[in-house]
Structures are given as structure tokens and as C-alpha cells.
Amino acid sequence: MTTRPSLTERRKAETEREIARHAAALFSAHGAAGVTAEGIAKAAGVSLRTFYRYFRTKEEAVTPLLTGGVHQWLADLAAAPARLSVTEALERAVRSALAPEGPHAAFQAEALESTRGLLRAVPGDPALRSVWLRVHAETEEALVPVLERLARPGTDPLELRMTAAAANAAMRIAMETWATTQAEPGDPERGPAAIAVRCLRGLTAGLRTPRA
């Protein structure tokens, strides 16, 4: 059983997300060089002291935006029906995370657009790119135990790590590629989900990670 976050923890998470949303919008509009921690704090309606209570640098302020989707992706993967293979479970989770639909479609689409704008600013700033790559490095590590629970007992640990690396790379490449286009988030052929599934299939084609 999971413990429901306390009111304080929920408020903290909401404040982090609000700061992250404004930070991403500013980086997208002005580029990394044109954004300051003071500017982010002002846009988010918090004091500079509060900003630094949550984040060490202006670049780190976008982390909650990037990790929010990751957490949902991992949760969807862990909850995949037993009838699905590991590859099918990964594809299902990818589509759920990157193809806006259902009651939360508008929220998903907004988050994806915010991430796209942010990724367009990443190439021009090493610190922002460092945050992006760190999030993916942590995601790859988090994927391994999830895959261990899904895969058949005794599956080669190297296969599990390669599967985690392939799935993580598929998501990263898909988002970076989609960010260079004007395609809508829900585009069935050029949207991030479609690109991610294509990458996932290509990168996992030679792997053997049987389902438990």
C-alpha cells in the first residue's frame, strides 16, 4: 500500500510544478540567457527566497515538469496487464504518457507543449541540457527495478539494463525529434507517441526480455 502524501507535501509539489511551468515558459520565450531566477520567481508569484528553497539554480527549476511525465510513465508500466509482453507493456505506457487522450488530455497536451518549448532552448544552454540528461539518467535507473518485476524470474540482468536503456533512449529521442517539428501532440503519425513507439521497436528489436 502507498501512503497518501501529506497536505504539506502536496502543497510543496504544487509550488514546484507552478514554478517549473513558468520557468519552462520563460526559457521557451527568451532562451536561457534571457532568464533569471528572479524573473522565474516573479512570474510564479513567489519570493526569490522561496524559489531558492526549492531549487539551487534557474535551470533546475524545470525538473518537476520533466519528471512529472516520467513518474506517470513508470506507474503505467508497472500496472501493465499480465497478458502483455514486456515490449507491449512498454509501448502501452509510452502511448499513455505521450498521446493526450481521456479526461486529462488537455493537461497532457499542455505539459507536452511546455516540454517542447523547453527542449528548443536546451541546445543553446549546457546547464539546461545537463538537467535534461540527468533526468533521463535517473529515469533509466528507475526503469530497471520496474522491468525486473515485469520480466520472467532469472532474466539476464544485462538484458534488463539494455531494455531500460533502449526504452529511455526511445523516449528521449522521440521528444527531442518532435520538439523540432510543428506536429500536434496527438498527431497519430508525427506526434511524440508515434515517434517513441517507432524508436522503441527499433531499439528493442534484438532484445529478449520475456514477461513473467
Secondary structure, 3 states (H helix, E strand, C coil): CCCCCCHHHHHHHHHHHHHHHHHHHHHHHHCHHHCCHHHHHHHHCCCHHHHHHHCCCCHHHHHHHHHHHHHHHHHHHHCCCCCCCHHHHHHHHHHHHHCCCHHHHHHHHHHHHHHHHHHHHHHHCHHHHHHHHHHHHHHHHHHHHHHHHHECCCCCHHHHHHHHHHHHHHHHHHHHHHHCCCCCCCCCCCCHHHHHHHHHHHHHCCCCCCEC
